[in-house]
Amino acid sequence: MGVSNPRMIRIRPDRIDQKAISAAAEALQAGALIVLPTETVYGVAAHPGVTGAEERIYEAKGRERGKPLPLMAASLAAVEQAGALLSPAARRLACRYWPGPLTLVVQCGVRTEGFRVPDHPVALAVLKAAGGLLRVTSANRSGEPAALTAESAMSALVSHVDMVLDAGPATLGLESTVVDATGEVLRILRQGALPAAAVLSRPKVWLVCTGNTCRSPMAEHLLRRWLGPETLWEVASAGVAAVEGQRASDPAVQVMKEKKIDLTAHKSRRLTREHIDDADLIVVMTEAHKRTVLHRFPGLSDRVVLLNAFSSAHPGEDVPDPFGMSLDVYRSIRDEIDAAMPDLALHVHRLYRKG
């Protein structure tokens, strides 16, 4: 299969032509190869359920037959439905970076498979229309530079593909980062668009209030105590309107000292994009904090939670700001925060242990 003059279809990512998507899915289900865009580079795709289709990718690329072809999926659910077994570390990466430029090599029955969920609306639309899984690798001859445009991909594979979906230049221009997640320790097999530091970092939870001198420092240290010294999680705190480098308030220091926790070394910091990018979970003290975080950093609704969502004594309530109040008020707020910690710690421990 393959034609000397493959059909080139220009398609807008922000206004997807469903007829073009259906045509691409039909071609794949008939055993054809197509070129499709992703956020990393252009890829050449085959349907894994069609006999001989994967072999055509090897032929098109001049690829060594023993070198496996990764699977691209429409969602994490599609990956799991394919039989993939994700460790807690692999699940954490999938939850954080899919859709995105990450390929995870995981156990899938008696074999290993590399899976990726792309962050491109056209690729996702084709995947969904074709059944959720496709064999996809870079649309170039083996050993040659990856194709960043549809024209480059077609030039490299012109006689082997039937259709090329052109959605403009690839936005990232680097192939995905490939991570071996089959063992207890993650190993980077190929450094790509996702930095190694992001892949190998420990999971992190941020506690957030206004000034980062009262509530969130108390919450930070109380959560550390509840998680225990052997936890894999990092815990930190920040404020949505904090002045950098301020000490914890004297009353906060005093009431935490009563719990044998020392806040004297605390220095306040303002919540930044870097913190957000580093966060697996963001726990805020009030609904106003939640609105502020989501306004400044859109797309985080699945990672931002209210502290008292974990409280049976004050379910769903704001944690009041004790700044300028008496020691008794500080003690009351400290205890209110502490009352939410058992269920928050349990949530953190379970966060990536689904399935």
N, C-alpha and C positions, 0 to 999 in steps of 0.2 A: 504494500500500500504506500501511499505517498504520490505526489504529483509534481510535474516539472514547474508548475505555476500555482502554488497553493493559494487558497482564498484568503485574502487579507481583509479583516473586518476591524474598522476603527470603532472603539467603544469608549464612552465617557464613564469614568468611575463614579461620578456624581449623578449620572442619569443612565442607568444600565438598560440596555436594549435586551429585553427578555427573549426576543426572537433570536438574537445572536447567541445568547446563553443556551437556549434550547438546541440550536444548530450545533454548538460545540459539544453539548452532552450527547447528542445523537451520533456525532462523528466518533466520539470516544467509545460509545457502546457498540459501534460497528467495527471497532478495532483500529481506528485511525489514530495517528499521533497529532496533537495540536500544540501550538505554542501559546502560552498564556502569561499575563503579567503577574508579578508579585511585587511586594515592596522592596525586596532585596535585589533580585535580578530576574530576567525573563527565564521561564522554565519550559521544558518540553514534557508533555503529559501523556500517559497511557492509562487505560482502564485495567486495573489488576484482575478483573473477572473475565477478561476476554483472552482466550488462548492465543499466544503468539504476540500480543500487543507489547508486552515488556521486552521481548526479544528485539522488537523494532527500535526501541530506544537504544539498546546496545549497538545495533547496526548503524543507526543514525549518527551517534556520537563517536563511533569507533572506540567504544568503551570496553575495557577488559571485562570478560564475562563473570569473573569471580568477584567483581566489585559490586556490592549491593546497591540497589536503587531505593532511595527513601520514599516513604509514603507521606502524602500531604492529605490533611483531614479538614473537614468542615468545622470541627469542634473537639473539645476534650472528650465529650460524650462519644463521638464517633471513634476516637482513638481507643477508648475503653471497650466499646462494642466490638472492635477488631481483635480483642483478646489481650491487649497490652496490660502488663502488670507494672504499676507505678509505685515506687517506694515513696515514703513521706518526702524525701528530698526531691525526687522527680516531680511529685505532685505540686510541691511548693513552686518549683520553676514553671510548671505548666500553668498554674493559677496566676502567677505573676506576669509571665511573658508571652502567653498565648492569648489572642493572636499576636504574632510577632516573629522576629528573626532568630528563632531558637529551634534547633532540631535535637530531640531527645532520643537516644538509643536505649531501648528498654527491652526487657524480656517479653516475648509474645508467644506463649506456648513453649515449644521446645527450641525455638529460634529467637534471634534478636532482630528488632526492626528499628529503623529510624523514622520518627514521626515529627511533623511540623504542622501547625495551624497558621496559615499566612494572614497577614494584616493588610489585605487588599480586597476591596469589594468585588472586583471582577473574578478573582481567583476563588473567593468564597462562594460566589453565585454559581460558578461552574461546578465546584465541588458538590454543592447541595443538589444541583440538578442531575449530577452524574451518580448520585448515591452516597456521597459522603467521603469517599476515599479514592485517591488516584496515585499512581506512581509518577513522581515529578522530580526531575533533576535539571540542572542548569542547561539552557538551550544553546549549547556551543559544542564544537568538536572537543573531545577530551584533550587536555593539555593546552587548549587555547583560552584566551580571556573570556570571562562570562559576558553574556549579552546584556547590555543595559537598555537596549531599545528593541522594538519589534523588528526593525529593519536588519539589525545585526543578527538577531536570532534566525530570521528567514534566510539571510545570506549564508549562514553556517549550515543550515539543515534543509535547504530549499527542496531537495529532491526526495525528502523522507517524510515531510509533514503535509497534512491536507488543509490545515487551517491555522491562521495566525490571528490572535486577538491583540490589537494594538491599542493600549491605553496610555500611550506616552512614555517618557523615560522612567525607568525605575527610580524611586525616590531615595533609597538608601545607597544603592550602587555597590553593595558588598553582599556576599553570600551569607547565609545564616551561620551562626555559631553552633557547632555540633558538640554535644555533651554525652559522654558515656555515663548513663545512670543505671547500669545493670548491677553495680556493686554497692558497697556501703559508702565508698568515697567517690564523689563526682570527679570525672576526668574530662578535660577539654581536648577533643580530638581535632577540632579545627577552630581557630579563632576567626570570627566573622564580625557581623555588625553589632552583636551584643557583647559588651566588654566582659573580660574574664572576671573582673572584680565584682560585677553584678551577679554573675553565675555562682561564684564561690563564696559570696558573703553569707553570714549567718542571718536567719530570719530576725526581723526587728519590729518592735512595737513602740510607737510614740504616744505619750500622754500629753494632751494639749489643753491649756487654759488661756487666759488673757495675757498676763504679765510674766508667767513662768517663775513666780517667786513664792507662791502659796500652794494652790491646789495641785498643779501638775508635778511639782517636785515631791510633794508628799505621796502622790499616787505612784510616781516612778519608783520610789524606794520601797513602798509597801508591796507593789507588784513583784519587784525583785525578790523580796523576802518570801512571798507566796510561791513563786516559781522555783525557788531553791537554787543552791549553788551549782547544781549539775545541769541546769537547763541549757539548751542550745540557743535560746532566744537572747537577743540583746534588748535592753529596755532603756529608753531615753525620754526626755521631755522638752517641750518648747512652748512658746506663747504666740498667739496670733498678733499681739501688739506689744511684744516684749522689747525692752531696751537691753541691748547686749551687755553681758557681764555683771548684771546686778546679783547681789547675794539673796539667798532666801530670806524672807521676812523673819525678824527676830521671834515673833510668836510661833511661826511655823517651825523654826529651829527648836524652840523650847518644847512644843507639844510632841514633836517627833523624838526628841531626846527621852521623853517619858516612855517611848516605845523602844528605847535603846537603838535608835537610828540617828546617824549624824548627818545633818544637812549643811554643816558649816563650809564645806568645800564647793557647794553648788554655785554655778554661775548661769544666769539666765541667757536664753537665746531665742531669737525670733524664728518662727517656722518658715522654712524656705522650700523652694522647689527641690533642692538637693535632698532635704529631709524627706519630702514626700516620695521622691523616686526611690528612696532607701527603705520605705515603710511597707511592711506586710500588713500592718494593722495600725489605725490611728484612732485613739480613744479620746473623746472630747468630754469636757465637763458639762456643757450646756448645748441646747439646740442652736443658740446663736453662734457658738463656736463652729458647730457643724455646718451651718449655712455659710459662714465666712470661709471655711476651708474649701467647701465645694464651689463657692463662687470664684475664689482665687485659683483653684486647681481643679478644673472640671474633669469629670470622668472617674471620680474616686468613690462613687456612692457605695460600691461593694466593699470598700476598705475603711470607711469612717463610721464609727459607732459611738453611741452615748454611753458613758460609764455606768449610769444607773439603769441601763438596759439589763445589767447583770445583778441588779439589787432586788431582793425580795422586800426589803424595808421601804425603799423609795423607788419603786419600779417606774422607769421612764421619766423620772423627774430630773430637773437641772440640779447640779451641785452648786449651792450658793457661794459667792465670793466672800471670804472672811476678811479681806484686806481692811485694816483700820478698826476691826472689831476686837472684842475682848478675848482673853485666853480661853474662856469657856466656849465661845463660838468656834474658835480654832479647833478645840478638842472635839466639838460636835461634828465639824466638817471632816476632821481627820477620821473619826469613827464611821461617818457615813461613807467615806471613800473606802475605808478598810472593809466595810460590810459587803461591798461589791466585788472584792478581790477574789474570794474563792471561786465564784462562777466565772469571772474573767480569766483567772489562771487556768481553769478547766477548759474554757473555750480556746485559749492560746495553745494548750497542749494538744487539743484535738484538731486544730485548724486545718492541717494538711494530712490528717490521718483518716480521711474518708475512704470508703470502699473496702 
